[in-house]
Amino acid sequence: MFNISKIKLIDQQIYSDSEEKFCVIIPTFNNASKIEEVINGVLNHIKNIIVVNDGTTDNTEIILDKFKKIVVVSYSKNKGKGYALKQGFKKALELGYNYAITIDSDGQHSASEIPEFIKTCNNHKDALIIGARTTINGNVPRKNSFANKFSNFWVFIITGIKLIDTQSGFRLYPLNKMQNIKFVSRRYEFELEVLAKASWRNIPIISIPISVFYPPNNERITHFRPFIDFLRISLLNSWLVFLGLAIYRPLNITKSLFRKFKKLF
C-alpha cells in the first residue's frame, strides 16, 4: 500500500528543490488598485518576485515599498509591456534564475496556478509554456476575443504552430534558451514576437489550461489602445511573415531533412 503522506512529502521536496530556479515577473503600469493583491497571491506560492515598475504615475511605488523582500526594477518613463518584460528577464538572469513566470498585474490571473507551470516545466524543461485561458469568469470583451483570434491566426501563418491563446500574459519562459534572441518590439506586440522567434530557434511552445477573471467594464483596468496597438501588431506581423516564410521556416525544414538524411548513413 502507498504511503500517501510520504508521497506528498516527496512532491513538496521536489517543488522546494526546484523553486530556486524559478521567479515570477510582474510588469505593472498604473495598477495600484490590484498590484498588492497580485503580489500577495504570488507570495503564497513562490517567494522569488521581480516587479517591473514601468513608469507608473499612481501610488504603485508606495505599495511596493511595503514588500521588503521582492526585487523592484523601476524607471521614470512608461516604455511599454514588452520593454518591461525584457528588463525583468535581464534582472532574472542577473540573479541566476533559469525560468521566469510572467503574470499580469491587473488581477485577472490566478496565482494559485503557478505550481502547475512549475510542474509542467519539470516535465518539459526547454519549453515556453503559455497559460491558455479556457475557464472564463465574467464576460470576455469583444475586442479581446477578436485580438486573440487575430493573433492566433498570424502565429500559425508565421510559425506553423496552432495555439489557442497567443495573447495570454501568464507564461513561463526558459531564460537560458532565450537569452541570445534579439527582440525589437517594446509594447504589446512583444509577446507575439517572442512566440515567433522562439519557434524559429526550435524552442517547444506548449499550452496549459488556466482560468481568467474579467471584471465588469467599469472596474476593468486596461492600457491597450485599440488603434495604435493593432497597428503595431499588424506591422510586426507583416515583418515576421516575411522572415518566417522567406527564411526561417525553409531553413528549419532544410535542417530537419538534413538530420534525417544523416541518420540514413
C-alpha positions in Angstrom: 0.0 0.0 0.0 1.2 3.5 -0.8 2.1 5.9 2.0 0.1 9.0 0.9 1.8 11.3 3.4 5.2 10.2 2.1 4.2 10.8 -1.5 3.0 14.3 -0.6 6.3 15.0 1.3 8.3 13.9 -1.8 6.2 16.2 -4.1 6.8 19.1 -1.7 10.5 18.4 -1.6 10.7 18.3 -5.5 8.9 21.7 -5.6 11.1 23.1 -2.8 14.3 21.9 -4.5 13.3 23.4 -7.9 11.9 26.6 -6.6 15.2 28.5 -6.6 15.3 28.1 -10.4 12.1 30.0 -10.8 11.0 33.6 -10.4 7.8 35.5 -11.1 8.0 38.7 -13.1 5.1 41.2 -12.7 5.2 44.1 -15.1 3.0 46.9 -13.9 1.8 50.3 -15.0 -0.8 52.2 -13.0 -2.4 49.2 -11.4 -2.2 50.4 -7.9 -5.7 49.1 -7.0 -4.7 45.5 -7.8 -0.9 45.2 -7.5 -0.8 44.4 -3.8 -3.4 41.7 -4.1 -1.4 40.2 -7.0 1.9 40.2 -5.2 0.3 38.6 -2.0 -1.3 35.9 -4.2 2.1 35.1 -5.8 3.8 35.0 -2.4 1.5 32.2 -1.3 3.3 30.0 -3.9 6.8 31.4 -4.5 9.0 33.9 -2.8 11.1 35.0 -5.8 9.4 38.0 -7.3 10.6 40.7 -9.6 8.2 43.7 -10.1 8.9 45.9 -13.1 7.6 49.4 -12.4 7.0 50.6 -15.9 6.9 54.4 -15.2 3.8 54.4 -13.0 2.3 57.7 -12.1 -0.1 56.5 -9.4 0.8 55.3 -5.9 2.2 52.0 -7.0 5.7 52.9 -5.6 4.2 53.4 -2.1 2.6 50.0 -2.3 5.7 48.3 -3.5 7.7 49.8 -0.5 5.6 47.5 1.8 7.3 44.4 0.3 10.9 44.4 1.5 11.9 41.0 0.1 10.9 41.4 -3.5 13.1 42.8 -6.2 11.8 46.0 -7.9 13.1 47.4 -11.2 11.9 51.0 -11.8 12.3 53.7 -14.4 10.6 57.0 -14.6 9.0 56.9 -18.1 6.5 54.4 -19.3 8.1 52.3 -22.1 5.6 49.5 -22.7 4.9 46.0 -21.5 7.5 44.4 -23.9 10.2 46.7 -22.6 9.2 45.9 -19.0 9.3 42.2 -19.6 12.8 42.5 -21.2 14.0 44.4 -18.2 12.5 41.7 -15.9 14.2 38.9 -17.9 17.6 40.7 -17.7 17.3 41.1 -13.9 16.2 37.4 -13.6 19.3 36.2 -15.4 21.5 38.5 -13.3 20.0 36.9 -10.2 20.7 33.4 -11.5 17.2 32.2 -12.3 16.6 29.6 -15.1 12.9 30.3 -15.6 10.6 33.3 -15.3 6.8 33.1 -14.9 5.1 36.2 -16.0 1.8 37.3 -14.6 -0.2 40.5 -15.3 -0.8 43.0 -12.5 -4.5 43.6 -13.3 -5.7 40.7 -11.1 -7.2 38.7 -14.0 -4.9 35.7 -13.5 -5.0 33.3 -10.5 -1.6 32.9 -8.8 -2.8 29.5 -7.5 -1.9 28.1 -10.9 1.8 28.9 -10.6 2.6 25.4 -9.3 1.1 23.9 -12.4 3.5 25.9 -14.6 6.4 24.6 -12.5 5.2 21.0 -12.6 4.8 21.3 -16.4 8.2 22.8 -16.7 9.8 20.0 -14.8 8.4 17.7 -17.5 9.3 20.0 -20.4 12.5 21.7 -19.3 13.2 23.7 -22.5 9.6 24.7 -23.3 7.9 28.1 -23.4 4.6 27.5 -21.6 1.5 29.5 -22.3 -1.4 29.7 -19.9 -4.4 29.2 -22.2 -7.5 30.9 -20.8 -10.0 28.1 -21.1 -12.0 28.7 -17.8 -13.5 32.2 -18.1 -15.2 34.0 -15.3 -17.1 37.2 -16.5 -17.7 38.4 -20.0 -14.9 38.5 -22.5 -14.7 42.0 -24.0 -15.3 41.7 -27.8 -12.0 43.5 -28.7 -10.1 40.9 -26.6 -11.8 38.0 -28.3 -11.0 39.5 -31.7 -7.4 40.3 -30.8 -6.8 36.8 -29.7 -8.2 35.2 -32.8 -6.3 37.7 -34.9 -3.1 36.8 -33.1 -3.7 33.1 -33.2 -4.1 33.2 -37.0 -0.9 35.1 -37.6 1.1 33.0 -35.2 0.0 29.9 -37.2 1.0 31.6 -40.5 4.4 32.7 -39.2 5.3 29.5 -37.3 3.0 26.7 -38.5 2.1 26.1 -34.8 -1.6 26.1 -33.8 -2.1 27.7 -30.4 -5.5 28.6 -28.8 -4.3 31.6 -26.8 -1.4 33.6 -28.0 -2.3 36.8 -26.1 -2.1 35.3 -22.6 0.3 37.1 -20.4 0.5 34.2 -17.9 3.5 32.3 -19.3 6.7 30.5 -18.3 9.9 31.5 -20.2 13.0 29.3 -20.4 15.5 32.1 -19.8 18.7 30.3 -20.7 17.3 29.2 -24.0 16.1 32.7 -24.9 18.8 34.9 -23.7 20.6 35.2 -27.0 17.5 36.0 -29.1 17.2 39.7 -30.1 13.8 41.2 -29.7 12.9 44.6 -31.2 9.4 45.3 -30.0 8.6 47.2 -26.8 4.9 47.1 -26.3 2.0 44.6 -26.5 3.3 43.1 -29.8 6.4 41.8 -27.9 4.5 38.7 -26.7 3.8 37.8 -30.4 7.4 38.4 -31.4 8.6 36.0 -28.6 6.4 33.2 -29.9 7.7 33.6 -33.5 11.4 33.8 -32.6 11.2 31.1 -30.0 9.7 28.7 -32.6 12.4 29.6 -35.1 15.0 28.6 -32.5 13.2 25.3 -32.1 12.1 26.1 -28.5 9.0 24.0 -27.9 5.8 26.0 -27.2 3.1 24.3 -25.3 -0.1 25.4 -23.6 -1.7 24.5 -20.3 -5.3 25.4 -19.3 -5.8 28.3 -16.8 -8.7 30.4 -15.6 -9.2 34.1 -16.1 -11.4 36.7 -14.5 -12.9 39.6 -16.5 -14.4 42.2 -14.2 -17.2 44.5 -15.3 -16.2 47.1 -17.8 -16.4 49.9 -15.2 -13.9 48.1 -13.0 -11.5 46.8 -15.6 -8.0 48.3 -16.0 -6.5 48.2 -19.4 -3.8 50.2 -21.2 -4.4 48.5 -24.6 -5.0 51.2 -27.3 -7.1 49.5 -30.0 -6.0 51.6 -33.0 -2.3 52.2 -32.3 -1.6 48.8 -30.7 -3.4 46.9 -33.5 -1.3 48.9 -36.0 1.9 48.0 -34.2 0.9 44.3 -34.2 -0.1 44.4 -37.8 3.3 45.9 -38.9 5.1 43.3 -36.8 3.0 40.5 -38.3 4.0 41.7 -41.8 7.7 41.6 -41.0 7.5 38.3 -39.2 5.5 36.7 -42.0 8.2 37.8 -44.5 11.1 36.5 -42.2 9.2 33.2 -41.4 8.2 32.3 -45.0 11.3 33.6 -46.7 14.0 32.5 -44.3 13.3 30.7 -41.1 10.7 28.1 -42.0 12.5 26.9 -45.1 15.8 26.9 -43.1 14.2 24.7 -40.4 12.7 22.4 -42.9 16.1 22.1 -44.6 17.9 21.3 -41.3 15.2 18.7 -40.4 15.7 17.0 -43.8 19.5 17.1 -43.4 19.3 15.4 -40.0 17.1 12.7 -41.3 19.5 12.2 -44.3 22.4 11.9 -41.9 20.7 9.1 -40.0 20.4 7.0 -43.1 24.2 6.9 -43.5 
